[in-house]
Amino acid sequence: DRGRASVMPELYEMEMYWTQPVTRLGAEGW
């Protein structure tokens, strides 16, 4: 939801963190 992301980017990022844990961990080198 790009509309929500533009309003609350921090919350959007956190949501992405929990909904895509494998991608996040891979990007961080875990």
PyMOL Python script that loads the backbone (N, CA, C, O; Angstrom):
from pymol import cmd

cmd.read_pdbstr("""\
ATOM      1  N   ASP A   1       0.848  -1.197   0.000  1.00  0.00           N
ATOM      2  CA  ASP A   1       0.000   0.000   0.000  1.00  0.00           C
ATOM      3  C   ASP A   1       0.886   1.251   0.000  1.00  0.00           C
ATOM      4  O   ASP A   1       1.340   1.688   1.058  1.00  0.00           O
ATOM      5  N   ARG A   2       1.128   1.812  -1.149  1.00  0.00           N
ATOM      6  CA  ARG A   2       2.039   2.948  -1.273  1.00  0.00           C
ATOM      7  C   ARG A   2       1.500   4.190  -0.580  1.00  0.00           C
ATOM      8  O   ARG A   2       2.277   5.012  -0.096  1.00  0.00           O
ATOM      9  N   GLY A   3       0.192   4.337  -0.524  1.00  0.00           N
ATOM     10  CA  GLY A   3      -0.393   5.501   0.135  1.00  0.00           C
ATOM     11  C   GLY A   3      -0.049   5.510   1.607  1.00  0.00           C
ATOM     12  O   GLY A   3       0.313   6.545   2.165  1.00  0.00           O
ATOM     13  N   ARG A   4      -0.165   4.339   2.240  1.00  0.00           N
ATOM     14  CA  ARG A   4       0.163   4.227   3.665  1.00  0.00           C
ATOM     15  C   ARG A   4       1.668   4.403   3.871  1.00  0.00           C
ATOM     16  O   ARG A   4       2.112   4.989   4.858  1.00  0.00           O
ATOM     17  N   ALA A   5       2.432   3.887   2.925  1.00  0.00           N
ATOM     18  CA  ALA A   5       3.888   3.965   3.038  1.00  0.00           C
ATOM     19  C   ALA A   5       4.361   5.413   3.020  1.00  0.00           C
ATOM     20  O   ALA A   5       5.280   5.782   3.751  1.00  0.00           O
ATOM     21  N   SER A   6       3.734   6.225   2.189  1.00  0.00           N
ATOM     22  CA  SER A   6       4.148   7.624   2.085  1.00  0.00           C
ATOM     23  C   SER A   6       3.793   8.413   3.342  1.00  0.00           C
ATOM     24  O   SER A   6       4.440   9.408   3.666  1.00  0.00           O
ATOM     25  N   VAL A   7       2.761   7.957   4.042  1.00  0.00           N
ATOM     26  CA  VAL A   7       2.317   8.646   5.259  1.00  0.00           C
ATOM     27  C   VAL A   7       3.097   8.167   6.480  1.00  0.00           C
ATOM     28  O   VAL A   7       3.493   8.964   7.330  1.00  0.00           O
ATOM     29  N   MET A   8       3.310   6.863   6.552  1.00  0.00           N
ATOM     30  CA  MET A   8       4.012   6.306   7.706  1.00  0.00           C
ATOM     31  C   MET A   8       5.108   5.347   7.232  1.00  0.00           C
ATOM     32  O   MET A   8       4.950   4.132   7.351  1.00  0.00           O
ATOM     33  N   PRO A   9       6.210   5.869   6.701  1.00  0.00           N
ATOM     34  CA  PRO A   9       7.300   5.048   6.178  1.00  0.00           C
ATOM     35  C   PRO A   9       7.927   4.116   7.206  1.00  0.00           C
ATOM     36  O   PRO A   9       8.275   2.980   6.885  1.00  0.00           O
ATOM     37  N   GLU A  10       8.073   4.594   8.446  1.00  0.00           N
ATOM     38  CA  GLU A  10       8.682   3.752   9.487  1.00  0.00           C
ATOM     39  C   GLU A  10       7.807   2.526   9.749  1.00  0.00           C
ATOM     40  O   GLU A  10       8.306   1.404   9.842  1.00  0.00           O
ATOM     41  N   LEU A  11       6.495   2.754   9.867  1.00  0.00           N
ATOM     42  CA  LEU A  11       5.573   1.657  10.131  1.00  0.00           C
ATOM     43  C   LEU A  11       5.551   0.690   8.954  1.00  0.00           C
ATOM     44  O   LEU A  11       5.485  -0.526   9.134  1.00  0.00           O
ATOM     45  N   TYR A  12       5.606   1.246   7.754  1.00  0.00           N
ATOM     46  CA  TYR A  12       5.597   0.421   6.545  1.00  0.00           C
ATOM     47  C   TYR A  12       6.836  -0.471   6.505  1.00  0.00           C
ATOM     48  O   TYR A  12       6.743  -1.656   6.186  1.00  0.00           O
ATOM     49  N   GLU A  13       7.989   0.099   6.829  1.00  0.00           N
ATOM     50  CA  GLU A  13       9.239  -0.664   6.836  1.00  0.00           C
ATOM     51  C   GLU A  13       9.173  -1.797   7.856  1.00  0.00           C
ATOM     52  O   GLU A  13       9.623  -2.911   7.589  1.00  0.00           O
ATOM     53  N   MET A  14       8.605  -1.500   9.034  1.00  0.00           N
ATOM     54  CA  MET A  14       8.488  -2.516  10.071  1.00  0.00           C
ATOM     55  C   MET A  14       7.568  -3.640   9.622  1.00  0.00           C
ATOM     56  O   MET A  14       7.819  -4.812   9.901  1.00  0.00           O
ATOM     57  N   GLU A  15       6.488  -3.269   8.915  1.00  0.00           N
ATOM     58  CA  GLU A  15       5.559  -4.277   8.402  1.00  0.00           C
ATOM     59  C   GLU A  15       6.278  -5.165   7.398  1.00  0.00           C
ATOM     60  O   GLU A  15       6.104  -6.383   7.407  1.00  0.00           O
ATOM     61  N   MET A  16       7.081  -4.563   6.537  1.00  0.00           N
ATOM     62  CA  MET A  16       7.841  -5.322   5.542  1.00  0.00           C
ATOM     63  C   MET A  16       8.832  -6.251   6.239  1.00  0.00           C
ATOM     64  O   MET A  16       9.095  -7.361   5.775  1.00  0.00           O
ATOM     65  N   TYR A  17       9.377  -5.779   7.361  1.00  0.00           N
ATOM     66  CA  TYR A  17      10.334  -6.582   8.123  1.00  0.00           C
ATOM     67  C   TYR A  17       9.697  -7.893   8.583  1.00  0.00           C
ATOM     68  O   TYR A  17      10.309  -8.958   8.493  1.00  0.00           O
ATOM     69  N   TRP A  18       8.462  -7.800   9.076  1.00  0.00           N
ATOM     70  CA  TRP A  18       7.797  -8.989   9.599  1.00  0.00           C
ATOM     71  C   TRP A  18       7.134  -9.839   8.531  1.00  0.00           C
ATOM     72  O   TRP A  18       6.994 -11.050   8.701  1.00  0.00           O
ATOM     73  N   THR A  19       6.719  -9.211   7.418  1.00  0.00           N
ATOM     74  CA  THR A  19       6.047  -9.977   6.375  1.00  0.00           C
ATOM     75  C   THR A  19       7.028 -10.618   5.409  1.00  0.00           C
ATOM     76  O   THR A  19       6.662 -11.534   4.673  1.00  0.00           O
ATOM     77  N   GLN A  20       8.291 -10.142   5.400  1.00  0.00           N
ATOM     78  CA  GLN A  20       9.317 -10.699   4.528  1.00  0.00           C
ATOM     79  C   GLN A  20      10.613 -10.930   5.305  1.00  0.00           C
ATOM     80  O   GLN A  20      11.648 -10.361   4.956  1.00  0.00           O
ATOM     81  N   PRO A  21      10.570 -11.752   6.348  1.00  0.00           N
ATOM     82  CA  PRO A  21      11.736 -11.979   7.211  1.00  0.00           C
ATOM     83  C   PRO A  21      12.934 -12.577   6.476  1.00  0.00           C
ATOM     84  O   PRO A  21      14.073 -12.187   6.730  1.00  0.00           O
ATOM     85  N   VAL A  22      12.686 -13.509   5.579  1.00  0.00           N
ATOM     86  CA  VAL A  22      13.775 -14.158   4.845  1.00  0.00           C
ATOM     87  C   VAL A  22      14.519 -13.144   3.983  1.00  0.00           C
ATOM     88  O   VAL A  22      15.749 -13.128   3.951  1.00  0.00           O
ATOM     89  N   THR A  23      13.765 -12.300   3.287  1.00  0.00           N
ATOM     90  CA  THR A  23      14.371 -11.285   2.423  1.00  0.00           C
ATOM     91  C   THR A  23      15.168 -10.296   3.256  1.00  0.00           C
ATOM     92  O   THR A  23      16.278  -9.916   2.886  1.00  0.00           O
ATOM     93  N   ARG A  24      14.603  -9.882   4.377  1.00  0.00           N
ATOM     94  CA  ARG A  24      15.256  -8.914   5.257  1.00  0.00           C
ATOM     95  C   ARG A  24      16.557  -9.482   5.819  1.00  0.00           C
ATOM     96  O   ARG A  24      17.594  -8.819   5.803  1.00  0.00           O
ATOM     97  N   LEU A  25      16.491 -10.710   6.312  1.00  0.00           N
ATOM     98  CA  LEU A  25      17.676 -11.324   6.896  1.00  0.00           C
ATOM     99  C   LEU A  25      18.748 -11.525   5.837  1.00  0.00           C
ATOM    100  O   LEU A  25      19.935 -11.342   6.105  1.00  0.00           O
ATOM    101  N   GLY A  26      18.325 -11.906   4.621  1.00  0.00           N
ATOM    102  CA  GLY A  26      19.280 -12.111   3.537  1.00  0.00           C
ATOM    103  C   GLY A  26      19.978 -10.803   3.188  1.00  0.00           C
ATOM    104  O   GLY A  26      21.184 -10.782   2.941  1.00  0.00           O
ATOM    105  N   ALA A  27      19.217  -9.718   3.168  1.00  0.00           N
ATOM    106  CA  ALA A  27      19.767  -8.405   2.830  1.00  0.00           C
ATOM    107  C   ALA A  27      20.748  -7.925   3.898  1.00  0.00           C
ATOM    108  O   ALA A  27      21.718  -7.231   3.593  1.00  0.00           O
ATOM    109  N   GLU A  28      20.490  -8.297   5.146  1.00  0.00           N
ATOM    110  CA  GLU A  28      21.347  -7.862   6.245  1.00  0.00           C
ATOM    111  C   GLU A  28      22.545  -8.793   6.450  1.00  0.00           C
ATOM    112  O   GLU A  28      23.418  -8.530   7.278  1.00  0.00           O
ATOM    113  N   GLY A  29      22.571  -9.889   5.679  1.00  0.00           N
ATOM    114  CA  GLY A  29      23.699 -10.802   5.749  1.00  0.00           C
ATOM    115  C   GLY A  29      23.626 -11.795   6.900  1.00  0.00           C
ATOM    116  O   GLY A  29      24.648 -12.334   7.325  1.00  0.00           O
ATOM    117  N   TRP A  30      22.421 -12.037   7.403  1.00  0.00           N
ATOM    118  CA  TRP A  30      22.258 -13.004   8.482  1.00  0.00           C
ATOM    119  C   TRP A  30      22.146 -14.412   7.886  1.00  0.00           C
ATOM    120  O   TRP A  30      22.002 -15.386   8.625  1.00  0.00           O
TER     121      TRP A  30
END
""", "prot")
cmd.dss("prot")
cmd.show_as("cartoon", "prot")
cmd.util.cbc("prot")
cmd.orient("prot")
